[in-house]
């Protein structure tokens, strides 16, 4: 046996270990920053003597930038080395975090948060392409489950960590904590990219003819306006001033985007792929899942505070049952997906979601703290199975050379469908209540109306899962 044959697998294993460490570190800060800043918004409002709406921009601009640029950076991950895009995302997140630390005004922090959002878009859009191209295909579910668990843990740790840092040190440390994590994530990427330099000459040259700048611009307008529209509608109603304007921007940009992609020589998003029934089914499954997640996360805190009489801090602790259950079960969901396939795992998740929703409708008046805790844990389990199996199935549908676009599409579903879920369940909860009711009774009625809506979503989701995955031909 040649001496180099057993060293090559060792080198591959070492590269996978370095890559996994880097992915874990970088994706952790995405989850962390999704909620860590929200805790310090009241303090920033006071420190900079600004309005609540201006302080809220810190959360809005981050999520909007992250959503708007998913397809753009996903396409760049396909054209270039996805590791390069991921490293650029780490660098961008570092720069945005450093900018926030050094900021002297709320507007400067908003700019820093926008840069962080761009970095997060690069990270999430290129992540799937890295997993599909550089990791073992038979371990796709396990890897995605692990990464999702890390992001979930970051979102769980974020709020208490942000509160602790702001109270005992200063608000600057909420952003400064990202800097060493970014450095730790970047070092393995640099090592791996240097080892790949020998392969760089074999990669095709990137020319302007392979880019679609008009499609990129329209996609940014399209996917920035839609989640903003849904979020504004959830907060102030569909008739509020900005909603019709944002909806008009979305319709116009969507129409122009479709026309541009039909005639573009190298489109940002091939419409023939998106028109495939299997892709549409999985996208709809994932969208319904994120709608349900945001519905549960929106409605239950009102029920806990107004019906069960918990303090806000107690409601926050109770809500951890859903988040922790989801985080802990995502690795298991990934392993099961690799072993028995996406459809079976999706069916289990859909059945648990439907059963828990029906229980919430029928037994709502009997819900005490223990039963509410168990219901939230069951919802978390259902969401773990649905999100991981759906993600694996969508990424595996990606044709060669389009893994980045599919990764961006997958990451895009969370803010877009999530904001739609907030709008839908805000309406359901409010529609079930009347001003004449006392708060406890009104909360119960709104809760049961929302859970009845969730039953409908879960039932439709199960039917869709059952009808999916029948055609195994490759995508065009």
C-alpha positions as CSV (number, residue, x, y, z in Angstrom):
1,X,0.0,0.0,0.0
2,X,1.4,3.4,-0.9
3,X,2.4,5.6,2.0
4,X,0.1,8.4,1.1
5,X,-3.1,6.5,0.8
6,X,-3.9,6.4,4.6
7,X,-2.7,10.0,5.0
8,X,-5.2,11.4,2.5
9,X,-8.3,10.2,4.5
10,X,-6.7,11.6,7.6
11,X,-6.2,15.0,5.9
12,X,-9.8,14.9,4.7
13,X,-11.0,14.1,8.2
14,X,-8.9,16.9,9.6
15,X,-10.3,19.4,7.0
16,X,-13.9,18.3,7.9
17,X,-13.2,18.8,11.6
18,X,-11.7,22.3,11.0
19,X,-14.7,23.2,8.7
20,X,-17.2,22.0,11.2
21,X,-15.6,24.0,14.0
22,X,-15.7,27.1,11.8
23,X,-19.3,26.6,10.7
24,X,-20.4,26.1,14.3
25,X,-18.6,29.2,15.5
26,X,-20.0,31.5,12.7
27,X,-23.5,30.2,12.8
28,X,-23.6,30.5,16.6
29,X,-23.3,34.3,16.3
30,X,-26.2,34.4,13.8
31,X,-28.5,32.8,16.4
32,X,-26.9,34.9,19.2
33,X,-27.4,38.2,17.4
34,X,-31.0,37.5,16.4
35,X,-32.1,38.2,20.0
36,X,-29.2,39.5,22.0
37,X,-29.6,43.1,20.8
38,X,-33.4,43.2,21.5
39,X,-32.8,43.1,25.3
40,X,-30.7,46.3,25.3
41,X,-33.0,48.4,23.0
42,X,-34.6,50.2,26.0
43,X,-31.1,51.1,27.4
44,X,-30.0,52.3,24.0
45,X,-33.1,54.4,23.7
46,X,-32.3,56.1,27.0
47,X,-28.5,56.4,26.3
48,X,-29.0,58.1,22.9
49,X,-32.2,59.9,23.9
50,X,-34.1,58.5,20.8
51,X,-37.6,57.2,20.0
52,X,-38.7,53.6,20.4
53,X,-39.3,53.3,16.7
54,X,-35.8,54.4,16.0
55,X,-34.3,52.0,18.5
56,X,-36.4,49.2,16.9
57,X,-34.6,49.8,13.7
58,X,-31.6,47.9,15.1
59,X,-33.7,44.7,15.0
60,X,-35.5,45.5,11.7
61,X,-32.4,46.5,9.7
62,X,-30.5,43.4,10.7
63,X,-33.3,41.0,9.7
64,X,-34.1,42.9,6.5
65,X,-30.5,42.9,5.2
66,X,-30.2,39.3,6.1
67,X,-33.3,38.4,4.1
68,X,-32.8,40.8,1.1
69,X,-29.4,39.5,0.0
70,X,-29.9,35.7,0.4
71,X,-30.3,34.9,-3.3
72,X,-27.5,37.3,-4.3
73,X,-24.9,35.7,-2.0
74,X,-26.2,32.2,-2.7
75,X,-25.5,32.8,-6.4
76,X,-22.1,34.2,-5.6
77,X,-21.4,31.0,-3.6
78,X,-22.2,29.0,-6.7
79,X,-19.9,31.1,-9.0
80,X,-17.0,31.4,-6.5
81,X,-15.7,29.1,-3.8
82,X,-18.5,29.0,-1.1
83,X,-15.8,29.0,1.5
84,X,-14.6,32.4,0.2
85,X,-18.1,33.8,0.6
86,X,-18.5,32.3,4.1
87,X,-15.1,33.9,5.1
88,X,-16.2,37.2,3.6
89,X,-19.4,36.9,5.8
90,X,-17.3,36.4,8.9
91,X,-15.2,39.4,8.0
92,X,-18.3,41.5,7.3
93,X,-19.9,40.4,10.6
94,X,-16.7,41.4,12.4
95,X,-16.6,44.8,10.8
96,X,-20.3,45.4,11.6
97,X,-19.8,44.4,15.2
98,X,-16.7,46.6,15.6
99,X,-18.6,49.5,14.1
100,X,-21.4,49.0,16.7
101,X,-18.8,49.0,19.5
102,X,-17.2,52.2,18.3
103,X,-20.6,54.0,17.6
104,X,-21.3,57.4,19.1
105,X,-24.9,57.6,17.9
106,X,-28.0,55.4,17.3
107,X,-27.6,56.0,13.6
108,X,-24.1,54.7,13.6
109,X,-25.3,51.5,15.4
110,X,-28.0,51.1,12.7
111,X,-25.3,51.2,10.0
112,X,-23.3,48.6,12.0
113,X,-26.3,46.4,12.3
114,X,-27.0,46.6,8.6
115,X,-23.4,45.5,7.9
116,X,-23.9,42.6,10.4
117,X,-27.1,41.6,8.5
118,X,-25.1,41.5,5.2
119,X,-22.5,39.3,6.9
120,X,-25.3,37.0,8.3
121,X,-26.7,36.8,4.7
122,X,-23.3,35.6,3.4
123,X,-23.0,33.0,6.1
124,X,-26.5,31.5,5.8
125,X,-26.5,31.6,2.0
126,X,-23.2,29.8,1.6
127,X,-23.6,27.4,4.4
128,X,-25.7,24.9,2.5
129,X,-23.4,24.9,-0.5
130,X,-20.4,24.2,1.8
131,X,-22.3,21.2,3.4
132,X,-23.3,19.8,0.0
133,X,-20.0,20.2,-1.8
134,X,-17.4,19.6,1.0
135,X,-19.1,17.3,3.5
136,X,-20.1,13.6,3.1
137,X,-23.6,13.5,1.5
138,X,-24.7,10.6,3.7
139,X,-24.2,12.8,6.7
140,X,-26.1,15.9,5.4
141,X,-28.9,15.5,7.9
142,X,-26.6,15.0,10.8
143,X,-24.5,18.1,10.0
144,X,-27.5,20.3,9.4
145,X,-29.1,19.1,12.6
146,X,-25.9,20.0,14.5
147,X,-25.7,23.4,13.0
148,X,-29.3,24.1,13.6
149,X,-28.9,23.1,17.2
150,X,-26.0,25.6,17.6
151,X,-28.0,28.4,16.1
152,X,-30.9,27.6,18.3
153,X,-28.7,27.6,21.4
154,X,-27.3,31.0,20.3
155,X,-30.8,32.4,20.1
156,X,-31.6,30.9,23.6
157,X,-28.5,32.2,25.2
158,X,-28.7,35.6,23.5
159,X,-31.3,37.5,25.6
160,X,-30.0,36.5,29.1
161,X,-26.4,37.1,27.9
162,X,-27.2,40.5,26.5
163,X,-29.0,41.5,29.7
164,X,-26.1,40.4,31.8
165,X,-23.5,42.2,29.7
166,X,-25.5,45.4,29.6
167,X,-26.2,45.4,33.3
168,X,-22.8,44.4,34.7
169,X,-20.5,45.9,32.0
170,X,-22.0,48.1,29.3
171,X,-24.0,47.8,26.1
172,X,-20.8,47.9,24.0
173,X,-20.0,44.4,25.2
174,X,-23.2,43.0,23.6
175,X,-21.5,43.7,20.2
176,X,-17.9,43.2,21.4
177,X,-18.6,39.5,22.3
178,X,-18.9,38.8,18.6
179,X,-15.3,39.9,17.8
180,X,-13.3,36.9,19.3
181,X,-15.9,34.5,17.9
182,X,-15.4,35.8,14.4
183,X,-11.6,35.5,14.7
184,X,-12.0,31.9,15.9
185,X,-14.3,31.1,13.0
186,X,-12.0,32.8,10.4
187,X,-8.8,31.0,11.3
188,X,-9.8,27.4,10.1
189,X,-11.4,28.9,6.9
190,X,-8.1,30.6,6.1
191,X,-6.2,27.4,6.6
192,X,-8.6,25.4,4.4
193,X,-8.6,28.0,1.6
194,X,-4.8,28.1,1.6
195,X,-4.8,24.3,1.2
196,X,-7.2,24.7,-1.8
197,X,-5.1,27.2,-3.7
198,X,-3.7,24.5,-5.9
199,X,-7.2,23.9,-7.2
200,X,-7.9,27.5,-7.9
201,X,-6.4,27.3,-11.5
202,X,-8.9,24.6,-12.5
203,X,-11.9,26.7,-11.5
204,X,-13.6,28.6,-14.5
205,X,-13.0,32.3,-14.7
206,X,-15.8,34.5,-13.4
207,X,-16.8,37.1,-16.0
208,X,-19.5,39.7,-16.0
209,X,-21.5,37.7,-18.5
210,X,-22.1,35.1,-15.8
211,X,-23.6,37.6,-13.4
212,X,-27.1,39.1,-13.3
213,X,-26.9,42.5,-11.7
214,X,-30.4,43.5,-12.7
215,X,-31.8,40.3,-11.2
216,X,-29.8,40.9,-8.1
217,X,-31.1,44.4,-7.6
218,X,-34.7,43.3,-8.1
219,X,-34.3,40.4,-5.7
220,X,-33.1,42.7,-3.0
221,X,-36.1,44.9,-3.5
222,X,-38.4,41.9,-3.6
223,X,-37.2,40.2,-0.5
224,X,-36.7,43.3,1.5
225,X,-40.2,44.7,0.9
226,X,-42.1,41.4,1.5
227,X,-41.0,40.7,5.1
228,X,-41.2,44.4,6.0
229,X,-44.8,44.4,4.7
230,X,-45.8,41.4,6.8
231,X,-44.0,42.7,9.9
232,X,-45.7,46.1,9.6
233,X,-49.1,44.5,9.0
234,X,-48.6,42.3,12.1
235,X,-47.7,45.4,14.2
236,X,-50.2,48.0,12.9
237,X,-52.7,46.2,10.7
238,X,-53.0,45.8,6.9
239,X,-54.4,49.3,6.5
240,X,-51.5,51.1,8.1
241,X,-49.7,53.6,5.8
242,X,-46.5,51.8,4.9
243,X,-48.2,48.4,4.1
244,X,-49.8,49.3,0.8
245,X,-46.6,51.0,-0.4
246,X,-44.5,48.0,0.6
247,X,-47.0,45.7,-1.0
248,X,-46.8,47.7,-4.3
249,X,-43.0,47.6,-4.2
250,X,-43.2,43.8,-3.8
251,X,-45.6,43.3,-6.7
252,X,-43.7,45.5,-9.1
253,X,-40.3,44.1,-8.2
254,X,-41.6,40.5,-8.3
255,X,-43.1,41.1,-11.8
256,X,-39.9,42.7,-13.1
257,X,-37.8,40.0,-11.5
258,X,-39.7,37.2,-13.3
259,X,-39.3,39.0,-16.6
260,X,-35.6,39.6,-16.0
261,X,-34.9,36.0,-15.1
262,X,-36.8,34.8,-18.2
263,X,-34.5,36.7,-20.5
264,X,-31.2,36.8,-18.6
265,X,-28.4,34.7,-20.2
266,X,-27.2,33.6,-16.7
267,X,-30.1,34.2,-14.4
268,X,-29.8,34.7,-10.7
269,X,-32.5,32.1,-10.2
270,X,-33.5,29.6,-12.9
271,X,-37.3,29.7,-13.1
272,X,-37.4,26.2,-14.6
273,X,-36.0,24.9,-11.3
274,X,-38.4,26.8,-9.1
275,X,-41.4,25.7,-11.2
276,X,-40.6,22.1,-10.5
277,X,-43.4,20.6,-8.4
278,X,-41.0,18.9,-5.9
279,X,-39.2,22.2,-5.2
280,X,-42.5,24.0,-4.8
281,X,-43.8,21.3,-2.4
282,X,-40.8,21.4,-0.1
283,X,-40.7,25.2,-0.1
284,X,-44.4,25.3,0.9
285,X,-43.7,22.7,3.6
286,X,-40.9,24.8,5.0
287,X,-43.0,28.0,4.7
288,X,-45.9,26.4,6.6
289,X,-43.5,25.2,9.3
290,X,-42.1,28.7,9.9
291,X,-45.6,30.2,9.9
292,X,-46.5,27.7,12.6
293,X,-43.4,28.4,14.6
294,X,-44.0,32.1,14.7
295,X,-47.6,31.6,15.5
296,X,-46.8,29.6,18.6
297,X,-44.0,32.0,19.7
298,X,-46.4,34.9,19.3
299,X,-49.6,33.6,20.9
300,X,-48.3,31.6,23.9
301,X,-46.7,34.5,25.8
302,X,-50.0,36.3,25.8
303,X,-51.7,33.2,27.1
304,X,-49.1,32.7,29.8
305,X,-49.3,36.3,31.1
306,X,-53.0,37.2,30.7
307,X,-54.6,33.7,31.3
308,X,-52.2,32.0,33.6
309,X,-51.1,35.2,35.4
310,X,-47.4,34.6,35.0
311,X,-45.0,37.6,35.2
312,X,-43.2,38.4,32.0
313,X,-40.0,36.9,33.3
314,X,-41.9,33.7,34.1
315,X,-43.5,33.6,30.7
316,X,-40.0,33.9,29.1
317,X,-38.7,31.0,31.1
318,X,-41.8,28.9,30.2
319,X,-41.3,29.7,26.5
320,X,-37.8,28.1,26.8
321,X,-39.6,24.7,26.8
322,X,-40.3,25.1,23.1
323,X,-36.8,26.5,22.2
324,X,-34.8,24.0,24.2
325,X,-36.9,21.0,23.0
326,X,-36.3,22.1,19.4
327,X,-32.6,22.7,20.0
328,X,-32.0,19.4,21.7
329,X,-33.9,17.3,19.1
330,X,-32.5,18.8,15.9
331,X,-29.4,16.5,15.9
332,X,-31.6,13.4,16.4
333,X,-33.8,14.7,13.6
334,X,-30.8,15.0,11.3
335,X,-29.7,11.4,12.1
336,X,-33.2,10.1,11.5
337,X,-33.4,11.9,8.2
338,X,-30.2,10.4,7.0
339,X,-31.3,6.9,8.1
340,X,-35.0,6.7,7.2
341,X,-35.5,9.6,4.8
342,X,-37.1,13.1,4.9
343,X,-40.7,12.1,4.3
344,X,-41.1,9.8,7.3
345,X,-39.5,12.4,9.6
346,X,-41.7,15.1,8.2
347,X,-44.8,12.9,8.7
348,X,-43.9,12.4,12.4
349,X,-43.3,16.1,12.9
350,X,-46.6,17.0,11.1
351,X,-48.6,14.4,13.2
352,X,-47.1,15.8,16.5
353,X,-47.9,19.4,15.4
354,X,-51.5,18.4,14.5
355,X,-52.1,16.5,17.7
356,X,-50.7,19.2,19.9
357,X,-52.7,21.9,18.1
358,X,-55.9,19.9,18.6
359,X,-55.1,19.4,22.3
360,X,-54.5,23.1,22.7
361,X,-57.9,23.9,21.2
362,X,-59.9,21.3,23.1
363,X,-58.1,21.5,26.4
364,X,-57.3,25.2,26.4
365,X,-59.5,26.0,29.4
366,X,-57.8,23.3,31.4
367,X,-54.3,24.4,30.6
368,X,-52.2,25.0,33.7
369,X,-48.5,25.5,33.9
370,X,-47.6,21.8,33.6
371,X,-49.8,21.1,30.6
372,X,-48.7,24.3,28.9
373,X,-45.0,23.4,29.5
374,X,-45.6,19.9,27.9
375,X,-47.4,21.4,25.0
376,X,-44.6,23.9,24.3
377,X,-42.1,21.0,24.5
378,X,-44.2,19.0,22.0
379,X,-44.4,21.9,19.6
380,X,-40.6,22.3,19.8
381,X,-40.2,18.6,19.0
382,X,-42.5,18.9,16.0
383,X,-40.6,22.0,14.7
384,X,-37.3,20.2,15.1
385,X,-38.4,17.3,12.9
386,X,-40.1,19.5,10.3
387,X,-37.3,22.1,9.9
388,X,-34.4,19.7,9.7
389,X,-36.1,17.1,7.3
390,X,-37.4,20.0,5.1
391,X,-34.0,21.6,4.9
392,X,-32.2,18.4,4.0
393,X,-34.8,17.6,1.3
394,X,-34.7,21.1,-0.2
395,X,-30.9,21.1,-0.3
396,X,-30.7,17.6,-1.8
397,X,-32.9,18.8,-4.7
398,X,-30.3,21.4,-5.7
399,X,-28.8,20.7,-9.1
400,X,-25.0,20.7,-9.3
401,X,-23.7,24.2,-9.4
402,X,-26.8,25.7,-7.8
403,X,-26.3,24.6,-4.2
404,X,-25.7,28.2,-3.1
405,X,-29.0,29.5,-4.6
406,X,-30.9,26.7,-2.9
407,X,-29.1,27.4,0.4
408,X,-30.1,31.1,0.0
409,X,-33.7,30.1,-0.8
410,X,-33.8,27.9,2.2
411,X,-32.5,30.6,4.5
412,X,-34.9,33.2,2.9
413,X,-37.9,31.2,4.0
414,X,-37.5,31.9,7.7
415,X,-37.8,35.7,7.7
416,X,-40.4,35.8,4.9
417,X,-42.7,33.0,6.1
418,X,-42.0,33.9,9.7
419,X,-43.2,37.5,9.2
420,X,-46.3,36.2,7.4
421,X,-46.9,33.9,10.4
422,X,-46.8,36.9,12.7
423,X,-49.3,38.8,10.6
424,X,-51.7,35.8,10.4
425,X,-51.7,34.8,14.0
426,X,-51.8,38.4,15.2
427,X,-55.1,38.7,13.3
428,X,-56.4,35.3,14.6
429,X,-55.7,36.2,18.2
430,X,-57.2,39.7,17.9
431,X,-60.2,38.5,16.0
432,X,-61.1,36.1,18.7
433,X,-61.3,38.7,21.4
434,X,-63.6,41.6,22.2
435,X,-63.0,44.7,24.4
436,X,-65.9,43.8,26.7
437,X,-64.2,40.6,27.9
438,X,-61.9,40.5,30.9
439,X,-58.2,40.0,30.0
440,X,-58.1,36.3,31.1
441,X,-61.2,35.3,29.2
442,X,-60.2,37.3,26.1
443,X,-56.8,35.7,26.1
444,X,-58.3,32.2,26.2
445,X,-60.7,32.9,23.3
446,X,-57.8,34.4,21.3
447,X,-55.6,31.5,22.1
448,X,-58.2,28.9,21.1
449,X,-58.9,30.8,17.8
450,X,-55.2,30.9,17.0
451,X,-54.7,27.2,17.8
452,X,-57.7,26.4,15.6
453,X,-55.9,28.2,12.8
454,X,-52.8,26.1,13.6
455,X,-54.9,22.9,13.3
456,X,-55.8,24.0,9.7
457,X,-52.2,24.7,8.9
458,X,-51.0,21.4,10.4
459,X,-53.7,19.4,8.5
460,X,-52.8,21.0,5.2
461,X,-49.1,20.4,6.0
462,X,-49.7,16.7,6.5
463,X,-51.6,16.3,3.2
464,X,-48.8,18.1,1.4
465,X,-46.2,15.9,3.0
466,X,-48.1,12.8,2.0
467,X,-48.4,13.9,-1.6
468,X,-44.7,14.9,-1.9
469,X,-41.5,13.0,-2.8
470,X,-43.1,10.8,-5.5
471,X,-40.9,11.8,-8.4
472,X,-37.2,11.0,-8.2
473,X,-36.0,12.3,-11.5
474,X,-33.2,14.9,-11.3
475,X,-34.2,18.6,-11.7
476,X,-33.8,20.2,-15.1
